[in-house]
């Protein structure tokens, strides 16, 4: 299995520093997933990064879906990596299920994943 490269946008790095100290995010970074979702029972963030890096399927529980309106970000990523013809999808997932409010926005391509933003709905879209 080929491992994808994981890159982090500057904004993502700022956001994750901030939320790592927020107790409401503890279940995303420290509490193990149930065995039905992850046999290794990793925290949601670790499990998702593993799935993204290894092109493993992400369970429906995380409600992965496309986001529109990120054409500027897609263009910036393509310029940053020097591959203008690359097909990049901007996706969002919910660490705590379909109705959860702990979100990750990322760009997925055949050989790379770019973590764009992490936060709640109100922090990211409010």
VENDAGI-V264997 format. One line per field, one symbol per residue. phi: phi as a letter, one per 40 degrees, with the letter a starting at -180 (. if undefined). psi: psi as a letter, one per 40 degrees, with the letter a starting at -180 (. if undefined). A space follows every 10 residues. Layout:
phi: ???
psi: ???
This chain:
phi: .ccccbbbcd ccccccdccc cccccdccbb ccccdccbdc fccdcccccc dccbfcccdd dcfcacbbgb cccdcccccc cgbccccbbc bbbbcbgdcc bbbbbabbbd babbccaaic dcccbc
psi: hhhihhihid dddddddded ehdeeddded hiiidddhde fiiddddddd dddefiihid deghiiiief dddddddddd efgdehhhhh iiihdfidei ehihhihhid eihhhdihai dddde.
